[in-house]
């Protein structure tokens, strides 16, 4: 059973009750009187603004069951002699060796010191204190509680710091999109909150600068939030915040400065690029100047990191758009549609995703596949736009666009250009080995090359050109089916044909 010895005022808010969590203490003793006396003596104890909550076990076996289910016990007052002469010692060993709970503080209490000599127990068991029951006056018991709970608090700070560092490192390693940045910011916010021992709730928000207004539309977006505000991570908005919180944020935005009250902090920081970042936190007790400084440091670093991420995203978006525009310009030389490169990229991305590629790999092949025909820039107009059949000599020139594209794109060492060079070189190779320029067959053709071959042929058939009218999509898909195992990788053809709804969606856009 449990007895909560901290009685909250009925008018206290729900947030305050939730943030001030009592210290969890387990009493393991077969004498009911020991439980009652301990409760009575410690009824008004408080440390760091937190009272005590006791859990009572009257045997080591009962305590084993409790400890296997709970991880929040800070201090155990443990009797030695219960159902056996060494029940308490066996339980201590079980806690450390089998449950692997190294954080809980164990104070051994015995009424029969001769049964377990202090020197031997301290040497052989991982306990934190050893007391005779007759020696535990109120003053000494309070000292035991302070020492045990402070040690537990400090150990948990270290453990939470380690967990927060792990979360932060994981988030940093995947900080390629805004969602992962939010995960990073939330982990740091939570960790900072705990390390300061503030028991606070809050959020960090950012309003992006002018050059990224097309991404954020000038709106305040939530980057990080503790549990009380976690629902904001879904919609990014702060419109539903309590009026007092909204007022504090608006004040910081209007004054472009941080401010704080006795139990809240509203930090403001603006990066050199113009992005505005805010952090709002509220606490159950007054905050120190040191806490304010650390909160401002957090806000500043999140703002700078977010600003850099947006700049990187904008740069990558510009590169993708430039590649798409140039690909379309080249395509218009021999096709009525400038959408061919874009659709080839979409079909290639679809096949890559269906084949199990990661999101990053899917986007990489989407952009790289749009460059498959870049070598056509080296083909003379009289050959590229000739409406009738090409002569043998003209075909030899036309086929050089694959190797020419590879040469052009190989001048850059970036991943996207390297993949584009490979696709340009291989997108006319055939599964049966009758393609060009190298006559590769089967798995000797790279997977991106095999994927792009299907995407290029399918969309080339659907698009009108100077030498043929456009085909109906179903007719083009029939051709892909007929060429399975000859021109195309059979496994990829099957993937395509079993997801026709996704293919048709590409052509509806």
C-alpha positions in Angstrom: 0.0 0.0 0.0 1.1 3.6 -0.5 0.6 6.7 1.7 1.1 10.1 0.1 2.4 12.4 2.8 2.2 15.6 0.7 -1.2 17.2 0.8 -1.8 19.7 -2.0 -4.1 22.6 -1.6 -7.4 22.0 -3.3 -7.0 25.2 -5.2 -3.6 24.3 -6.7 -3.6 23.9 -10.5 -3.4 20.5 -12.2 0.0 21.6 -13.7 1.5 22.3 -10.3 0.3 18.9 -8.9 1.8 17.1 -11.9 5.2 18.9 -11.8 5.9 18.4 -8.0 6.4 14.6 -7.7 7.1 13.2 -4.3 10.2 11.2 -3.6 9.4 7.5 -3.7 10.5 5.5 -0.6 10.2 1.8 0.0 10.1 0.4 3.5 10.8 -3.3 3.7 10.3 -4.6 7.2 8.2 -7.4 8.9 7.4 -5.2 11.9 4.3 -3.0 11.2 5.4 -0.7 14.0 8.5 0.2 12.1 6.5 1.3 9.2 4.2 3.5 11.3 7.0 5.1 13.3 8.9 6.0 10.1 5.8 7.5 8.5 5.1 9.6 11.6 8.7 10.8 12.1 9.1 11.8 8.5 5.6 13.2 7.8 6.8 16.8 7.3 10.0 16.0 5.5 10.7 17.9 2.3 13.7 18.2 0.0 13.9 20.3 -3.2 10.3 21.2 -2.8 9.2 17.5 -2.9 7.7 15.5 0.0 7.7 11.8 0.4 5.5 8.9 -0.7 5.9 5.6 1.0 5.4 2.1 -0.3 5.2 -0.6 2.3 6.4 -4.2 2.0 6.4 -6.7 4.9 8.7 -9.3 3.4 11.6 -9.5 1.0 9.4 -11.6 -1.4 6.8 -8.8 -1.5 9.5 -6.3 -2.2 10.9 -8.3 -5.1 7.5 -8.1 -6.8 7.3 -4.4 -6.3 10.8 -3.6 -7.5 10.4 -5.7 -10.6 7.4 -3.5 -11.6 8.7 -0.1 -10.6 11.7 1.9 -11.6 11.0 5.1 -9.6 12.0 4.1 -6.1 14.7 6.5 -4.8 15.4 5.1 -1.3 14.9 1.7 0.3 14.9 1.2 4.1 15.6 -2.5 4.3 15.4 -4.9 7.3 17.9 -7.7 7.4 16.0 -10.4 9.2 12.5 -11.1 7.9 11.3 -14.5 6.5 14.8 -15.7 6.8 18.0 -14.5 8.7 19.5 -13.0 5.5 16.3 -12.1 3.6 17.3 -8.4 3.5 20.9 -9.2 2.3 19.6 -11.5 -0.4 17.2 -8.8 -1.6 20.0 -6.2 -1.8 22.0 -8.6 -3.9 18.9 -9.3 -6.1 18.4 -5.6 -6.6 22.0 -4.9 -7.7 22.9 -8.1 -9.5 19.7 -9.3 -11.1 17.5 -6.3 -11.5 20.6 -4.2 -12.3 19.2 -1.3 -10.4 22.3 0.7 -9.4 20.6 4.0 -8.8 18.2 3.2 -5.8 19.9 4.0 -2.5 19.7 1.1 0.0 19.9 1.7 3.8 20.1 -1.5 5.7 18.3 -1.4 9.1 18.7 -4.2 11.6 17.5 -4.9 15.1 20.0 -7.8 15.4 23.4 -6.4 14.5 25.1 -9.7 15.4 23.2 -11.5 12.6 25.0 -9.3 10.0 28.2 -7.6 11.1 28.5 -4.1 9.7 32.1 -4.5 8.3 31.2 -7.7 6.5 27.9 -6.3 5.1 29.5 -3.1 3.9 32.3 -5.1 2.3 30.3 -7.8 0.6 27.0 -6.0 -0.4 26.4 -2.9 -2.5 24.5 -1.0 0.1 24.8 2.7 0.9 24.3 2.8 4.7 24.0 0.5 7.6 22.1 1.4 10.7 20.8 -0.3 13.9 17.2 0.4 14.5 17.8 1.6 18.0 20.2 4.2 16.7 17.7 5.8 14.3 16.5 8.9 16.2 14.4 11.4 14.3 17.5 13.6 13.7 19.6 10.7 12.4 16.7 9.4 10.3 16.4 12.8 8.6 20.1 12.8 7.9 19.8 9.3 6.3 17.0 10.6 4.1 18.8 13.7 3.0 22.0 11.7 2.2 20.1 9.0 0.4 17.8 11.2 -1.7 20.5 13.6 -2.7 22.7 10.8 -3.9 19.8 9.3 -5.8 19.0 12.7 -7.3 22.5 13.3 -8.5 22.8 9.8 -10.0 19.5 10.3 -11.9 20.7 13.6 -13.2 23.8 11.8 -14.6 21.6 9.1 -16.1 19.2 11.5 -17.6 22.1 13.5 -19.0 23.4 10.3 -20.6 20.0 9.4 -22.1 19.6 13.0 -23.3 23.0 12.9 -24.9 22.1 9.7 -26.7 18.9 11.2 -28.0 20.7 14.3 -29.1 23.4 12.4 -30.9 20.8 10.3 -32.7 18.9 13.3 -33.7 22.0 15.2 -34.9 23.0 12.2 -37.1 19.6 12.5 -38.9 19.2 16.3 -38.9 18.5 16.2 -42.6 14.9 17.4 -42.2 12.9 19.6 -39.8 11.2 16.8 -38.0 14.6 15.4 -36.8 15.6 18.9 -35.8 12.5 19.1 -33.7 13.4 15.8 -32.1 16.8 17.2 -31.3 15.4 20.4 -29.9 12.9 18.6 -27.7 15.6 16.3 -26.3 17.8 19.2 -25.4 15.0 21.2 -23.9 13.9 18.2 -21.7 17.5 17.6 -20.7 18.2 21.2 -19.9 15.0 21.3 -17.8 16.1 18.3 -15.8 19.7 19.3 -15.3 18.6 22.6 -13.9 16.2 20.7 -11.6 13.5 23.1 -12.6 10.5 20.7 -13.1 9.3 23.2 -15.7 7.1 22.9 -18.7 7.7 24.9 -21.9 8.3 25.2 -25.6 10.7 26.6 -28.1 9.3 28.3 -31.2 10.9 29.9 -34.3 9.7 32.4 -36.9 11.8 32.0 -40.0 13.5 34.9 -41.7 12.5 36.6 -45.0 14.6 34.4 -47.2 12.8 31.3 -46.0 9.4 32.8 -45.8 8.2 30.5 -48.6 8.9 27.6 -46.2 7.5 29.0 -43.0 5.1 31.6 -44.4 6.2 34.0 -41.7 4.3 31.9 -39.0 5.6 31.1 -35.6 6.5 27.4 -35.6 7.0 25.1 -32.6 10.4 23.4 -32.7 10.5 21.8 -29.2 8.1 21.2 -26.4 8.0 19.4 -23.0 5.2 17.0 -22.3 2.6 19.6 -21.2 2.9 21.3 -24.7 3.7 18.2 -26.7 0.4 18.5 -28.6 1.8 21.5 -30.4 4.3 19.4 -32.2 1.5 18.1 -34.5 0.1 21.4 -35.8 3.2 23.6 -35.2 0.9 26.4 -34.0 0.7 28.3 -30.7 -2.7 29.8 -31.2 -4.3 27.5 -28.6 -1.9 28.4 -25.8 -3.2 29.9 -22.5 -3.6 33.7 -22.8 -0.8 34.4 -20.4 1.7 32.3 -22.5 0.6 34.0 -25.7 1.0 37.4 -24.1 4.5 36.6 -23.0 5.5 35.4 -26.4 3.9 38.5 -28.1 5.8 40.7 -25.8 9.1 39.1 -26.6 8.4 39.4 -30.4 7.3 43.0 -30.0 10.2 44.1 -27.9 12.7 41.7 -29.6 14.1 40.9 -26.2 13.9 38.3 -23.4 11.9 38.9 -20.3 10.9 36.9 -17.2 8.6 36.9 -14.2 9.0 35.1 -10.9 8.0 31.7 -12.3 8.3 32.0 -16.0 10.9 32.8 -18.6 10.4 34.1 -22.2 13.7 34.2 -24.1 14.2 35.8 -27.5 17.0 35.5 -30.0 17.4 36.7 -33.6 20.1 35.1 -35.8 22.3 37.1 -38.3 20.1 35.8 -41.1 17.0 37.2 -39.4 15.3 34.1 -38.0 13.6 34.8 -34.7 13.6 32.1 -32.0 11.7 32.1 -28.7 11.7 29.8 -25.6 8.9 29.9 -23.1 9.0 28.0 -19.8 7.0 28.1 -16.6 8.2 26.7 -13.3 6.7 25.8 -9.9 9.2 28.0 -8.1 11.4 31.1 -8.8 14.2 30.6 -11.3 17.8 31.7 -10.8 20.0 33.9 -13.0 22.1 30.8 -14.0 18.9 29.1 -15.2 18.0 32.1 -17.3 21.5 32.1 -18.9 21.3 28.5 -19.8 17.9 28.9 -21.3 19.1 31.8 -23.4 22.0 29.7 -24.6 19.6 26.9 -25.6 17.4 29.4 -27.5 20.4 30.9 -29.3 21.8 27.5 -30.4 18.5 26.1 -31.6 17.9 29.3 -33.6 21.3 29.1 -35.3 20.9 25.4 -36.0 17.4 25.9 -37.4 18.6 28.8 -39.5 21.4 26.8 -41.0 19.1 23.9 -41.7 16.6 26.1 -43.6 19.4 27.7 -45.6 20.7 24.2 -46.5 17.2 23.1 -47.5 16.7 26.2 -49.6 20.1 25.6 -51.4 19.1 22.0 -52.1 15.7 23.0 -53.4 17.3 25.6 -55.7 19.7 22.9 -57.0 16.8 20.5 -57.7 14.8 23.2 -59.5 17.8 24.2 -61.6 18.4 20.6 -62.6 14.8 20.3 -63.5 14.7 23.5 -65.6 17.9 22.6 -67.5 16.6 19.0 -68.1 13.3 20.4 -69.5 15.2 22.9 -71.7 17.2 20.0 -73.2 14.1 17.8 -73.6 12.2 20.5 -75.6 14.7 20.1 -78.4 13.2 16.8 -79.5 9.9 16.5 -77.5 6.7 18.5 -77.3 6.7 18.0 -73.5 9.2 19.5 -71.1 7.7 17.3 -68.3 9.5 14.2 -69.4 12.6 14.6 -67.1 10.3 15.3 -64.1 8.1 12.3 -64.8 11.1 10.0 -65.3 12.3 11.2 -61.9 8.9 10.5 -60.3 8.6 7.0 -61.8 12.2 6.2 -60.8 11.5 7.4 -57.3 8.3 5.2 -57.1 10.2 2.1 -58.2 13.0 2.9 -55.7 10.5 3.3 -52.9 8.7 0.1 -53.8 12.0 -1.6 -53.8 12.7 -0.6 -50.2 15.0 2.4 -50.6 15.2 4.9 -47.8 13.5 8.3 -48.1 16.9 10.0 -48.7 17.8 7.4 -51.4 14.4 7.9 -53.1 14.8 11.6 -53.3 18.4 11.2 -54.6 17.3 9.0 -57.5 14.3 11.2 -58.2 16.6 14.2 -58.9 19.4 12.1 -60.5 17.1 10.4 -63.0 15.9 13.7 -64.4 19.4 14.1 -65.8 19.4 10.9 -67.8 19.4 12.6 -71.2 21.7 15.5 -70.4 24.1 14.2 -73.0 21.6 15.1 -75.7 23.0 18.7 -75.4 25.9 17.4 -77.4 23.8 16.0 -80.2 23.4 18.2 -83.4 19.9 19.4 -84.0 19.7 17.9 -87.5 20.0 14.5 -85.8 18.1 15.1 -82.6 15.1 16.6 -84.2 15.0 14.6 -87.4 11.4 13.5 -88.0 12.2 10.4 -90.0 14.4 7.3 -89.4 18.0 7.8 -88.7 20.8 6.4 -90.8 23.4 4.1 -89.3 25.9 6.9 -89.0 23.2 9.2 -87.3 22.4 6.4 -84.9 26.0 6.1 -83.9 26.1 9.8 -83.1 22.7 9.6 -81.3 23.9 6.8 -79.1 26.9 8.9 -77.9 24.5 10.9 -75.7 24.8 8.2 -73.0 28.5 8.5 -72.7 28.5 12.2 -73.3 26.0 12.6 -70.4 28.3 10.5 -68.2 31.3 12.7 -69.1 29.4 15.9 -68.4 28.0 14.8 -65.0 31.3 13.2 -63.9 32.9 16.6 -63.7 31.2 17.0 -60.3 32.0 14.8 -57.3 28.7 15.3 -55.5 26.5 12.2 -54.8 23.7 13.5 -56.9 25.9 14.1 -60.0 27.7 10.8 -59.5 24.4 9.0 -59.5 23.2 11.1 -62.5 26.4 10.1 -64.4 25.8 6.4 -63.8 22.1 6.7 -64.9 23.1 8.7 -68.0 25.6 6.0 -68.9 23.3 3.0 -68.3 19.7 4.0 -69.0 19.9 2.5 -72.5 21.4 -0.8 -71.4 19.0 -3.8 -71.7 18.4 -6.7 -69.4 19.3 -9.2 -72.2 22.6 -7.4 -73.0 21.6 -5.9 -76.4 21.6 -2.3 -75.2 24.3 0.4 -75.4 26.9 1.8 -74.8 28.6 -1.1 -73.0 26.2 -4.0 -73.8 25.7 -4.8 -70.1 23.3 -7.5 -69.1 21.2 -8.5 -66.0 22.6 -7.5 -62.6 25.7 -6.1 -64.3 23.5 -3.0 -64.9 23.2 -1.0 -61.7 19.9 -0.9 -60.0 19.5 2.9 -60.7 20.3 2.2 -64.4 17.6 -0.6 -64.5 15.1 1.6 -62.8 15.7 4.6 -65.1 15.5 2.4 -68.2 11.9 1.5 -67.4 11.0 5.1 -66.3 12.6 6.6 -69.5 10.9 4.2 -72.0 7.5 4.4 -70.3 7.3 8.2 -70.4 9.0 8.4 -73.8 6.1 6.3 -75.2 3.5 8.4 -73.5 5.0 11.7 -74.7 4.7 12.9 -78.3 8.0 13.6 -80.1 9.2 14.8 -83.5 9.4 11.2 -84.7 6.3 9.6 -83.1 2.8 10.5 -81.7 2.0 9.9 -78.0 0.9 6.5 -76.9 -2.0 5.8 -74.5 -0.7 5.0 -71.0 -2.3 1.5 -71.0 -0.6 0.7 -74.4 2.7 1.9 -73.0 2.3 -0.3 -69.9 1.5 -3.3 -72.1 4.8 -2.7 -74.0 6.7 -2.6 -70.6 5.0 -5.9 -69.7 6.0 -7.5 -73.1 9.6 -6.4 -72.7 10.0 -7.9 -69.2 13.1 -10.1 -69.2 14.2 -8.7 -72.5 14.6 -5.0 -72.2 13.7 -4.7 -68.5 14.5 -6.2 -65.2 11.5 -8.6 -64.6 11.4 -7.9 -60.8 11.1 -4.2 -61.4 8.4 -4.6 -64.1 6.4 -6.7 -61.6 6.7 -4.0 -59.0 5.6 -1.4 -61.5 2.6 -3.4 -62.8 1.4 -4.3 -59.3 1.2 -0.6 -58.3 -0.6 0.9 -61.3 -2.6 3.3 -59.2 0.6 5.0 -58.2 1.7 5.2 -61.8 -1.6 6.6 -63.0 -1.4 9.2 -60.2 1.9 10.5 -61.6 0.1 11.2 -65.0 -2.8 12.9 -63.3 -0.6 15.6 -61.8 
